[in-house]
Amino acid sequence: MTDLKDDLNKWLCRICYEQPSQSLVVCLPCEPTNQPIRHLVRCHGFDKSGGKHALKRSHDGAHPDGNVAVMMIKRQRRSQEETFDREGWKRTYVEWLVCSNQSLRQASGDKLKALISFRNPIVEPLVPQSHHTPRDWIVDAFTAAKPVVIESLQMARSTITVSFDHWLADNELDLLGVVAHYLDSNLELKTVLLALKPSYGHDAQELQDTLLSVLREYKISDKIGYFIADNAANNDAALRLLSHHIDVKPAKQRLRCSGHVINLVVKAILYGVDNECMLDAALSEADHGGDSELDDTSTVSKFEAALRSKDEASRLDAWRRKGPIGKLHNLIVHIKSGSARRRFFEAKQGETDTRLYRVIVNGGVRWNSACEMVERAFQVKDALQLYQEHFRSSGTDRLDNRDCL
């Protein structure tokens, strides 16, 4: 039985305790709750909501005996008896590297090598010595998987829907992602990334060239059901150009991204409240004869163009015309623009709350960023009020009265 001589509170597993066949009783520290939860899930068949489910049998065919220590001993013995699977270790390493978005240099560093090979020297020669090695492993894994993906696409029981969109990496590399959605030979829904290719602009011709090369590479040019992308005009133009090379009818097979539509509508509601926007909309409607479809993104695009200005005063003024949400944006920018201001805000927050929160600023490519900004502002409402009352009357750091809520 676990030594209980110390004064620390512990969780005692009642199920283990009441089983007379148990030679060990599980006692876990009381402070973290994830350990007893994990024990109940893995050893006694509970789920995280407290429901019961069937326990999976262990490798030797027997039910788990309900004791973590015994299970770990069995796993250790099996690992010692089995031959070390080098290829399996390599696959697991590549999966961890890709799925957790690790740096290639960090994944081949000395510290990681020391951690992995700690008291396990058989693994030491497998850990990459150079960042080129994990890159080559990833490319090899892609090359090996590609024929399997092509075969799966050829045996699809449905037409194939292709979605595509641009993505900007952290290193400012512009990439075009192309994804296939289809039902495989077992009628299971599959979503497969076909390409993540460097892009040198959002020109319709370049989009068309990339899409055509990917479709031909995976031999699905004649299996396309629909294309889905956001509502930018260059995507429409790219599909029209693509129709000159494969049998695609853009008017019928072009699907709109409903999430993008909703995002544009909400942004228009949030940011289209100033007189200048209303005037632009009225003039645009007059130019179209009053009954034509308006460019629903023009007002938002003009506002976003103003935000890209290098003149800080112009950006602040553009936000001020957006009502309370614009004032909140400028107030948070004021807080985040210096370490002294951030510390002052934390101090004011500490006067009203025992937990400190960071303010969130909206903008950029993150959807729901305005919602997150407003929700966080309600959480720290009192601290924001104290902050703006202080800085609206200060000297060089003075907060403009037009940015006070």
PADOSE-164630 format. One record per residue (C-alpha): x, y, z; residue number from 1. Coordinates in steps of 0.25 Angstrom, whole numbers. Layout:
- east,north,up,dodren
- X,Y,Z,NUM
...
END
This chain:
- east,north,up,dodren
- 0,0,0,1
- 5,14,-3,2
- 12,21,8,3
- 3,31,15,4
- 12,36,26,5
- 13,50,20,6
- 3,61,23,7
- -2,63,9,8
- -16,60,6,9
- -18,49,-5,10
- -29,43,-13,11
- -32,28,-9,12
- -38,20,-20,13
- -50,13,-13,14
- -51,3,-24,15
- -37,-2,-23,16
- -38,-2,-8,17
- -50,-11,-7,18
- -45,-21,-17,19
- -38,-32,-8,20
- -30,-37,-19,21
- -22,-24,-21,22
- -8,-24,-15,23
- -6,-9,-17,24
- -16,2,-14,25
- -16,15,-23,26
- -14,28,-15,27
- -12,40,-23,28
- -8,55,-19,29
- -21,62,-16,30
- -17,76,-22,31
- -18,72,-37,32
- -31,66,-41,33
- -26,61,-55,34
- -19,49,-49,35
- -31,42,-41,36
- -40,45,-54,37
- -30,38,-63,38
- -29,26,-53,39
- -44,25,-53,40
- -45,26,-68,41
- -33,16,-72,42
- -35,6,-60,43
- -50,6,-57,44
- -57,9,-70,45
- -63,22,-66,46
- -64,34,-76,47
- -61,48,-72,48
- -76,51,-69,49
- -77,40,-59,50
- -83,30,-69,51
- -79,15,-70,52
- -73,9,-82,53
- -67,-5,-86,54
- -52,-6,-83,55
- -43,-9,-94,56
- -35,-22,-92,57
- -20,-21,-91,58
- -11,-27,-101,59
- -10,-41,-94,60
- -25,-42,-95,61
- -29,-39,-80,62
- -37,-28,-74,63
- -29,-17,-67,64
- -28,-20,-53,65
- -31,-6,-48,66
- -18,-3,-43,67
- -9,7,-50,68
- 4,2,-44,69
- 1,-13,-48,70
- -2,-8,-62,71
- 10,0,-63,72
- 19,-12,-59,73
- 12,-20,-70,74
- 15,-10,-80,75
- 29,-9,-76,76
- 31,-24,-77,77
- 25,-25,-91,78
- 34,-14,-96,79
- 46,-21,-91,80
- 42,-34,-97,81
- 38,-28,-111,82
- 48,-24,-121,83
- 50,-9,-122,84
- 42,-4,-134,85
- 51,6,-141,86
- 41,9,-152,87
- 29,11,-143,88
- 37,20,-134,89
- 41,28,-146,90
- 26,29,-151,91
- 22,34,-137,92
- 33,44,-137,93
- 29,50,-150,94
- 14,50,-146,95
- 18,58,-133,96
- 27,67,-141,97
- 16,71,-151,98
- 3,71,-143,99
- 9,79,-131,100
- 15,89,-141,101
- 29,88,-136,102
- 42,95,-141,103
- 51,86,-149,104
- 63,91,-141,105
- 56,89,-128,106
- 52,75,-132,107
- 67,72,-135,108
- 73,79,-123,109
- 82,73,-112,110
- 72,76,-101,111
- 61,68,-108,112
- 71,57,-111,113
- 76,56,-96,114
- 61,55,-92,115
- 57,44,-101,116
- 69,36,-99,117
- 69,38,-84,118
- 72,24,-78,119
- 69,18,-92,120
- 82,19,-100,121
- 76,10,-111,122
- 68,22,-116,123
- 79,32,-116,124
- 84,28,-130,125
- 70,30,-136,126
- 69,45,-131,127
- 72,54,-143,128
- 85,61,-142,129
- 82,72,-152,130
- 69,79,-156,131
- 70,74,-170,132
- 67,60,-165,133
- 53,62,-160,134
- 50,70,-172,135
- 54,59,-181,136
- 46,49,-172,137
- 34,58,-174,138
- 36,58,-189,139
- 38,43,-190,140
- 25,41,-182,141
- 17,50,-191,142
- 23,43,-203,143
- 19,29,-198,144
- 5,34,-194,145
- 2,40,-208,146
- 0,28,-216,147
- -10,23,-205,148
- -17,36,-205,149
- -18,36,-221,150
- -24,22,-220,151
- -34,26,-210,152
- -38,37,-218,153
- -40,28,-231,154
- -49,19,-223,155
- -57,30,-217,156
- -72,27,-217,157
- -76,41,-218,158
- -72,53,-226,159
- -60,61,-220,160
- -62,75,-214,161
- -50,83,-214,162
- -48,95,-205,163
- -36,105,-206,164
- -31,117,-198,165
- -19,125,-196,166
- -12,124,-183,167
- -1,133,-177,168
- 10,125,-169,169
- 17,131,-157,170
- 29,134,-166,171
- 21,142,-175,172
- 21,131,-186,173
- 8,132,-194,174
- 2,118,-197,175
- -10,113,-204,176
- -16,101,-198,177
- -25,91,-206,178
- -33,81,-199,179
- -42,69,-204,180
- -55,65,-198,181
- -62,52,-202,182
- -68,38,-198,183
- -58,27,-200,184
- -60,13,-204,185
- -66,10,-190,186
- -75,22,-191,187
- -67,29,-180,188
- -66,44,-181,189
- -51,48,-184,190
- -44,61,-183,191
- -30,61,-189,192
- -20,72,-191,193
- -15,71,-205,194
- -6,83,-206,195
- 0,94,-198,196
- 7,101,-209,197
- 15,115,-209,198
- 7,126,-215,199
- 13,139,-220,200
- 0,147,-220,201
- -15,145,-221,202
- -16,147,-236,203
- -27,139,-243,204
- -17,133,-253,205
- -8,128,-243,206
- -19,122,-235,207
- -24,115,-247,208
- -10,109,-250,209
- -8,104,-236,210
- -22,98,-236,211
- -20,91,-250,212
- -7,85,-246,213
- -12,79,-233,214
- -25,73,-240,215
- -16,67,-251,216
- -6,62,-241,217
- -16,54,-233,218
- -24,50,-245,219
- -37,56,-241,220
- -40,66,-252,221
- -52,58,-257,222
- -57,55,-243,223
- -60,69,-238,224
- -74,72,-232,225
- -72,86,-226,226
- -62,96,-222,227
- -63,104,-209,228
- -55,117,-206,229
- -58,130,-199,230
- -65,141,-207,231
- -54,148,-213,232
- -55,152,-228,233
- -42,146,-232,234
- -47,132,-228,235
- -59,134,-237,236
- -49,138,-248,237
- -39,127,-245,238
- -51,116,-247,239
- -55,123,-260,240
- -41,121,-265,241
- -40,107,-260,242
- -53,104,-268,243
- -45,106,-281,244
- -36,93,-277,245
- -46,84,-270,246
- -61,81,-271,247
- -65,91,-260,248
- -77,100,-260,249
- -74,111,-250,250
- -88,117,-249,251
- -93,103,-244,252
- -81,97,-237,253
- -76,109,-229,254
- -81,109,-215,255
- -79,121,-205,256
- -74,120,-192,257
- -85,122,-182,258
- -76,125,-171,259
- -69,136,-179,260
- -83,142,-183,261
- -87,142,-168,262
- -73,149,-164,263
- -75,160,-175,264
- -89,163,-170,265
- -85,164,-155,266
- -73,172,-159,267
- -82,181,-167,268
- -92,183,-155,269
- -80,185,-146,270
- -72,195,-154,271
- -83,201,-164,272
- -89,211,-154,273
- -83,224,-157,274
- -88,235,-166,275
- -77,233,-176,276
- -81,218,-178,277
- -96,222,-180,278
- -92,232,-190,279
- -83,223,-198,280
- -95,213,-198,281
- -105,223,-203,282
- -96,228,-214,283
- -93,213,-218,284
- -107,210,-219,285
- -110,223,-227,286
- -99,219,-237,287
- -105,205,-239,288
- -119,211,-242,289
- -125,208,-228,290
- -128,194,-231,291
- -115,187,-234,292
- -107,178,-225,293
- -98,186,-217,294
- -83,182,-214,295
- -86,177,-200,296
- -71,177,-197,297
- -68,191,-202,298
- -70,199,-189,299
- -63,189,-180,300
- -51,189,-190,301
- -50,204,-190,302
- -50,203,-175,303
- -39,192,-175,304
- -31,200,-185,305
- -31,212,-175,306
- -26,203,-164,307
- -14,199,-173,308
- -9,214,-173,309
- 4,217,-167,310
- -1,229,-160,311
- -5,225,-146,312
- -15,237,-144,313
- -22,233,-157,314
- -24,219,-151,315
- -29,224,-138,316
- -39,233,-145,317
- -44,222,-154,318
- -47,214,-142,319
- -54,226,-134,320
- -64,226,-145,321
- -68,212,-142,322
- -76,216,-129,323
- -73,209,-116,324
- -66,197,-122,325
- -56,206,-128,326
- -54,214,-115,327
- -51,201,-108,328
- -41,197,-119,329
- -33,210,-117,330
- -34,209,-102,331
- -28,195,-102,332
- -17,199,-112,333
- -14,210,-102,334
- -12,200,-91,335
- -4,190,-100,336
- 5,201,-106,337
- 15,201,-94,338
- 20,192,-83,339
- 17,203,-72,340
- 3,204,-77,341
- 1,189,-76,342
- 6,188,-62,343
- -2,200,-58,344
- -15,193,-64,345
- -11,180,-56,346
- -10,188,-44,347
- -24,194,-45,348
- -29,181,-49,349
- -23,175,-36,350
- -31,185,-28,351
- -44,180,-33,352
- -41,165,-36,353
- -32,154,-30,354
- -30,148,-44,355
- -22,156,-55,356
- -27,156,-70,357
- -20,161,-82,358
- -28,170,-91,359
- -31,165,-105,360
- -30,174,-117,361
- -38,172,-130,362
- -33,172,-144,363
- -25,164,-153,364
- -29,151,-160,365
- -35,144,-147,366
- -50,142,-148,367
- -58,146,-135,368
- -47,155,-130,369
- -57,166,-128,370
- -66,157,-120,371
- -54,152,-111,372
- -50,167,-109,373
- -63,171,-104,374
- -65,158,-95,375
- -52,161,-89,376
- -55,176,-87,377
- -67,172,-79,378
- -59,163,-70,379
- -49,175,-67,380
- -59,186,-68,381
- -56,192,-54,382
- -41,192,-57,383
- -44,199,-71,384
- -52,210,-64,385
- -41,213,-54,386
- -30,212,-65,387
- -37,222,-74,388
- -41,232,-63,389
- -26,232,-59,390
- -20,234,-73,391
- -30,244,-79,392
- -24,254,-70,393
- -9,250,-70,394
- 2,257,-78,395
- 10,251,-89,396
- 2,238,-88,397
- -11,245,-88,398
- -23,237,-94,399
- -32,245,-104,400
- -46,248,-98,401
- -51,243,-111,402
- -46,229,-108,403
- -53,228,-94,404
- -65,219,-92,405
END
